[in-house]
Amino acid sequence: MSVKSFDLKVDGLKLAGQIYVPGDVKASSYPMVIICHGIPSGITNPGDPGYPILAEKISHLGFLVATFNFRGCGMSSGNFDILGWTVDLEFIIDYLWTLPEVDRNRLVLLGFSGGAAVSIFVAARDKRVTALVSGACPAGFAALSDANNLKAGLEYFRGIGIIRDKDFPPHPERWLSGFKQVNPLENIARMAPRPLLLVHGSQDEVVNVDDARRLFNRAREPKRLVIIDGAGHQLRLNEQAMAEVIGWLETLASPH
């Protein structure tokens, strides 16, 4: 396996990411998985190895795997903007689409929490996405999209360092309306007839497990819901949850 870094310019911002190319599986082209992180909590977990370990595991299945930071996060520039995140993901797809080693018939989005919500929004509109894994996804952003919470929400995101510029957002109401548009419950049915896997922890302390059931009920076939007993919000740290994800991806790895 080899790892290549990339920087993309999107809306005048830098998006930083990595591509994991299988080394132990030789092919003229590889199915692709794009991992989409969630909204950072601002709290660093010393036991969290991040997404590279997960990317390596998936790459060993024969997938080309892309990880990246949405605007406002990590090594990417800019400020957190949920609608802007949907633009970021589209640009990542566009970029990967140009690579000769990519199998354009198999593109999977693997999103976590807010990144899962963005993945559902993009997949609903972009038919290049052929399958989707949604981990710990909220059914909606009711609290964040409430105008009464606007000031507190902006202060929170500034406090954890993902809104970096003091004059951002220039149009607060427009920024807020993005949370209503990127609404998983309103978008998830449009994933069909492409395969969908929903994974959630029974003890998720951030997004109630009932959100997963609501999303599953709204989604259309083919769909699968896996509730991991005792798991919390950070599913990538849960071996059982990731075994379910990897097992499901394995069924997609070979050409049909």
C-alpha positions in Angstrom: 0.0 0.0 0.0 1.2 3.5 -0.8 -0.1 6.8 0.6 -0.2 10.0 -1.5 -1.1 13.5 -0.1 -3.1 16.0 -2.1 -4.2 19.6 -1.8 -7.2 20.9 -3.7 -8.4 24.5 -4.1 -12.1 24.9 -3.5 -13.8 28.3 -3.2 -10.3 29.7 -2.7 -9.7 27.4 0.2 -7.2 24.5 0.6 -8.5 21.0 1.2 -5.9 18.6 2.4 -6.2 14.9 2.1 -4.5 11.5 1.5 -5.1 8.7 -0.9 -4.4 5.1 0.1 -3.6 2.9 -2.9 -3.6 -0.9 -2.4 -0.3 -2.5 -2.8 -1.2 -6.1 -2.1 -4.1 -6.2 -4.5 -3.0 -5.6 -8.1 -5.6 -4.3 -10.6 -5.9 -1.9 -13.5 -8.4 0.1 -11.4 -9.8 0.0 -7.9 -13.2 0.6 -6.4 -13.1 3.7 -4.3 -14.1 4.7 -0.7 -14.2 8.3 0.5 -14.1 8.6 4.3 -16.0 11.7 5.6 -15.3 12.8 9.2 -17.8 14.3 11.5 -18.0 17.7 13.1 -15.1 17.9 15.6 -15.9 18.0 19.3 -12.8 20.0 20.1 -11.7 17.3 22.6 -8.7 15.3 21.6 -9.0 11.6 22.6 -5.4 10.3 23.2 -6.6 6.8 22.4 -8.0 7.8 19.0 -5.7 6.8 16.1 -7.9 8.8 13.7 -9.0 7.7 10.3 -5.7 6.5 8.8 -5.9 3.1 10.5 -9.4 2.6 9.1 -8.3 3.7 5.7 -5.4 1.2 5.8 -7.8 -1.7 6.7 -10.2 -0.8 3.9 -7.3 -0.4 1.4 -6.2 -3.9 2.2 -9.6 -5.1 0.8 -8.6 -3.7 -2.6 -10.1 -0.3 -2.3 -8.5 3.0 -3.2 -9.3 5.1 -0.1 -9.4 8.8 0.3 -9.4 10.7 3.6 -9.5 14.5 3.8 -10.4 17.4 6.1 -13.5 19.4 5.4 -13.0 23.2 5.4 -12.4 24.6 8.8 -10.9 21.3 10.1 -7.4 19.9 10.4 -5.0 20.9 7.8 -7.7 22.4 5.5 -8.3 26.1 5.6 -11.5 28.1 5.9 -14.4 27.9 8.4 -17.0 25.3 9.2 -20.0 25.6 7.0 -22.2 22.6 6.5 -23.3 23.6 2.9 -19.6 24.3 2.2 -18.9 20.8 3.3 -21.2 19.4 0.6 -19.2 21.5 -2.0 -15.9 20.1 -0.6 -17.1 16.5 -1.0 -18.3 17.1 -4.6 -14.8 18.5 -5.4 -13.1 15.5 -3.8 -15.3 13.2 -6.0 -14.5 15.3 -9.1 -10.8 15.0 -8.4 -10.8 11.3 -7.7 -12.9 10.8 -10.9 -9.9 12.0 -12.9 -7.5 9.4 -11.6 -6.8 6.5 -14.0 -6.6 3.9 -11.2 -10.2 4.6 -10.1 -13.0 2.2 -11.0 -15.8 4.7 -11.8 -18.5 2.1 -11.4 -17.8 1.6 -7.7 -17.7 4.7 -5.5 -18.6 4.3 -1.8 -19.1 7.1 0.7 -18.3 6.2 4.3 -19.5 9.1 6.5 -19.5 9.6 10.3 -22.0 11.8 12.2 -22.1 15.2 10.4 -19.9 13.7 7.6 -22.6 11.1 7.2 -25.3 13.7 6.9 -23.2 15.5 4.2 -22.6 12.1 2.5 -26.3 11.4 2.3 -27.0 14.9 0.9 -24.4 14.5 -1.8 -25.3 10.9 -2.7 -28.9 12.0 -3.1 -27.9 14.3 -5.9 -24.8 12.6 -7.4 -25.4 9.3 -9.1 -21.7 8.7 -9.3 -22.0 7.4 -5.7 -22.9 3.7 -6.0 -23.1 2.8 -2.2 -23.2 4.5 1.1 -22.2 3.7 4.7 -23.7 6.0 7.3 -22.2 5.9 10.9 -23.8 7.6 13.9 -25.8 10.0 11.6 -28.3 12.4 13.1 -31.7 12.4 11.5 -31.6 16.2 11.4 -30.0 19.3 13.0 -32.9 20.8 14.8 -30.9 22.4 17.6 -28.3 23.8 15.2 -30.9 25.1 12.7 -32.8 27.0 15.4 -32.3 30.8 15.0 -32.5 31.2 18.8 -29.3 29.1 19.1 -27.4 31.0 16.4 -25.2 33.1 18.6 -24.4 30.2 21.0 -23.7 27.9 18.1 -21.3 30.2 16.4 -19.5 30.8 19.8 -19.2 27.1 20.3 -17.7 26.5 16.9 -15.3 29.4 17.4 -14.3 28.0 20.7 -13.3 24.6 19.3 -11.4 26.2 16.5 -13.4 25.3 13.4 -14.7 28.8 12.8 -11.4 30.7 12.6 -12.3 34.1 11.2 -14.0 36.6 13.5 -16.1 38.0 10.6 -17.4 34.6 9.6 -20.1 33.9 8.6 -20.8 37.0 6.5 -24.5 36.0 6.3 -25.4 34.2 9.5 -28.9 33.4 8.5 -27.7 31.8 5.2 -25.1 29.9 7.1 -27.8 28.7 9.5 -30.2 27.6 6.7 -27.6 25.1 5.5 -28.4 22.9 8.4 -32.1 22.7 7.3 -31.0 21.8 3.7 -28.5 19.1 4.7 -31.2 17.2 6.4 -30.6 13.4 6.3 -34.2 12.5 6.9 -35.3 14.5 3.9 -32.6 13.2 1.6 -32.0 9.5 2.5 -34.8 8.0 0.4 -33.1 9.4 -2.7 -30.2 7.0 -2.1 -32.3 4.1 -3.6 -31.8 1.8 -5.4 -28.1 2.0 -4.4 -27.1 -0.1 -1.3 -27.2 1.7 2.1 -25.7 0.5 5.4 -26.6 2.4 8.6 -24.5 1.7 11.7 -25.2 3.2 15.1 -24.3 2.6 18.8 -27.0 1.8 21.3 -25.3 4.0 23.8 -24.5 6.9 21.5 -24.0 9.9 23.8 -24.3 12.5 21.0 -26.9 11.2 18.5 -29.7 9.1 19.9 -30.0 5.7 18.5 -33.6 6.5 17.6 -32.3 8.7 14.8 -30.8 5.6 13.1 -34.2 3.9 13.2 -36.0 7.0 11.8 -33.5 7.1 8.9 -33.8 3.4 8.3 -37.6 3.7 8.2 -37.4 6.6 5.7 -34.8 4.9 3.5 -35.7 2.5 0.7 -34.3 -0.8 -0.3 -31.7 -2.1 -0.5 -30.9 -1.1 3.1 -29.4 -2.5 6.3 -29.4 -1.3 9.8 -26.9 -2.5 12.4 -27.2 -1.3 16.1 -24.0 -2.0 18.0 -24.9 -2.9 21.6 -23.0 -0.7 24.1 -21.2 1.4 21.5 -21.0 5.2 21.8 -20.6 7.9 19.2 -17.1 7.3 18.0 -17.8 4.2 16.0 -14.4 4.1 14.3 -13.0 3.1 17.7 -15.4 0.2 18.1 -14.1 -3.0 16.6 -17.5 -4.6 16.2 -18.8 -1.6 14.3 -15.9 -1.4 12.0 -16.0 -5.2 11.4 -19.6 -4.7 10.2 -18.5 -1.9 7.9 -15.5 -3.8 6.5 -17.5 -6.9 6.0 -20.2 -5.0 4.1 -17.6 -3.3 2.0 -15.9 -6.6 1.2 -19.1 -7.7 -0.6 -18.6 -4.7 -2.9 -14.9 -5.1 -3.5 -15.2 -7.7 -6.2 -16.6 -6.9 -9.6 -20.1 -8.3 -10.1 
